């Protein structure tokens, strides 16, 4: 207990010295008001810091904040391509993405790298039925992709 108290006292003097050195006008800036006999430290926190630490309503209620980042939920995507990190895997994923976007420009595409694999997934489907319908369209439009198409559960973006 004595060691803790001694450490607190030393830190208090260091903090006061730093605070006083940072205030060249001559006034003192006291961060720590006092150390109580039970070892508790009373801190004098400036009002400006208190305001900055308060949570804003917009931080707590994302539903009302239209400018917040895209919201996500669990849903489905169609995996079009997955390959271990061969020399051409990234380029192949990008080529397939361009082909799909040329035919389906409103479809969201996602190329990801999760060592050692590159993946191309498409869509943000809330239910499996929507994903199955799109997978049929993709198979008709790109028969060469058919053997790789698979529906996977994933985090999907809402409201895009």
C-alpha positions in Angstrom: 0.0 0.0 0.0 2.9 2.4 0.8 4.5 1.7 -2.5 1.2 2.5 -4.3 0.8 5.7 -2.4 4.4 6.7 -3.0 3.9 6.0 -6.8 0.8 8.1 -6.8 2.5 11.0 -5.1 5.4 10.9 -7.5 3.1 10.8 -10.5 1.1 13.7 -9.1 4.2 15.9 -8.8 5.3 14.9 -12.3 1.9 15.7 -13.8 1.7 19.0 -12.0 5.2 19.9 -13.2 4.3 19.1 -16.8 1.0 21.0 -16.5 2.8 24.1 -15.0 5.5 23.9 -17.6 2.9 23.9 -20.4 1.3 27.1 -19.0 3.9 29.8 -19.5 1.6 32.6 -18.4 2.4 31.8 -14.8 -1.0 30.4 -13.6 -1.1 26.9 -12.4 -3.1 24.1 -14.0 -3.9 21.6 -11.4 -5.1 18.3 -12.8 -5.0 16.5 -9.5 -6.6 18.4 -6.6 -5.6 16.1 -3.8 -4.8 12.7 -2.7 -7.1 11.4 0.0 -5.9 9.5 3.0 -7.4 6.3 1.7 -5.3 6.5 -1.5 -8.1 7.8 -3.8 -7.1 10.6 -6.2 -9.5 13.5 -6.8 -9.1 14.8 -10.3 -10.1 18.2 -11.5 -11.4 17.6 -15.0 -11.9 20.7 -17.2 -15.5 21.2 -18.4 -14.3 21.1 -22.1 -12.9 17.6 -21.6 -16.2 16.5 -20.0 -18.1 17.8 -23.0 -15.9 16.0 -25.4 -16.3 12.7 -23.6 -20.1 12.8 -23.6 -21.7 10.5 -26.1 -23.8 12.3 -28.7 -27.3 11.1 -29.5 -26.2 10.3 -33.0 -23.7 7.8 -31.6 -26.4 6.0 -29.7 -29.2 6.0 -32.3 -27.9 5.0 -35.7 -31.4 4.4 -37.1 -32.0 8.2 -37.3 -28.5 9.0 -38.8 -28.7 8.8 -42.6 -25.0 9.7 -43.0 -23.8 6.7 -41.0 -21.9 3.9 -42.6 -23.7 1.2 -44.5 -25.5 -1.1 -42.2 -24.9 -4.9 -42.4 -26.8 -8.0 -41.4 -26.4 -11.7 -42.1 -27.7 -12.7 -45.5 -26.5 -14.4 -48.7 -24.1 -13.8 -51.5 -23.2 -15.8 -54.6 -19.6 -16.8 -54.7 -18.5 -16.7 -58.3 -14.8 -17.3 -57.9 -12.4 -18.6 -55.3 -8.8 -19.6 -55.9 -5.7 -20.0 -53.8 -3.1 -17.3 -54.4 -1.9 -18.4 -57.8 -0.2 -15.8 -59.9 -3.4 -15.0 -61.8 -6.1 -15.4 -59.2 -6.5 -11.6 -58.5 -6.7 -10.8 -62.2 -9.1 -13.6 -62.8 -11.4 -12.3 -60.1 -11.2 -8.8 -61.5 -12.0 -10.1 -65.1 -15.0 -12.0 -63.8 -16.2 -9.0 -61.9 -16.0 -6.8 -65.0 -18.0 -9.4 -67.0 -20.7 -9.6 -64.4 -20.9 -5.8 -64.0 -21.2 -5.3 -67.8 -24.3 -7.6 -67.8 -25.7 -6.7 -64.3 -24.5 -3.2 -63.5 -26.8 -2.8 -60.4 -25.3 -6.0 -58.8 -22.9 -5.3 -55.9 -19.6 -7.1 -56.3 -17.0 -7.9 -53.6 -13.4 -9.0 -54.3 -11.6 -10.1 -51.1 -8.3 -11.6 -50.2 -8.2 -13.9 -47.2 -4.8 -15.7 -47.3 -4.3 -17.7 -49.4 -7.5 -17.2 -51.4 -8.9 -14.5 -53.7 -12.7 -14.5 -53.8 -15.4 -12.8 -55.8 -18.8 -12.7 -54.3 -21.8 -10.8 -55.7 -25.1 -9.5 -54.3 -26.6 -8.6 -51.0 -29.6 -11.0 -50.7 -31.7 -11.0 -47.5 -33.0 -14.5 -48.2 -31.8 -17.6 -50.0 -34.6 -17.5 -52.6 -33.4 -14.1 -53.9 -29.9 -15.5 -54.2 -31.1 -18.7 -56.0 -33.0 -16.5 -58.6 -29.9 -14.4 -59.3 -27.7 -17.5 -59.5 -30.0 -18.9 -62.2 -29.6 -15.6 -64.1 -25.8 -15.7 -63.7 -25.7 -19.3 -65.0 -27.7 -18.4 -68.1 -25.6 -15.3 -68.7 -22.2 -17.0 -68.0 -22.4 -20.8 -68.5 -18.6 -21.0 -68.0 -19.0 -19.8 -64.4 -21.6 -22.4 -63.6 -19.4 -25.0 -61.9 -18.0 -22.4 -59.4 -21.3 -20.6 -58.5 -22.3 -21.3 -54.9 -24.6 -19.5 -52.5 -22.9 -18.6 -49.2 -24.0 -17.0 -46.0 -22.2 -13.7 -45.5 -22.5 -10.2 -43.9 -24.5 -8.2 -46.4 -24.9 -4.5 -46.8 -28.4 -2.9 -46.4 -29.7 0.2 -48.0 -27.1 0.6 -50.7 
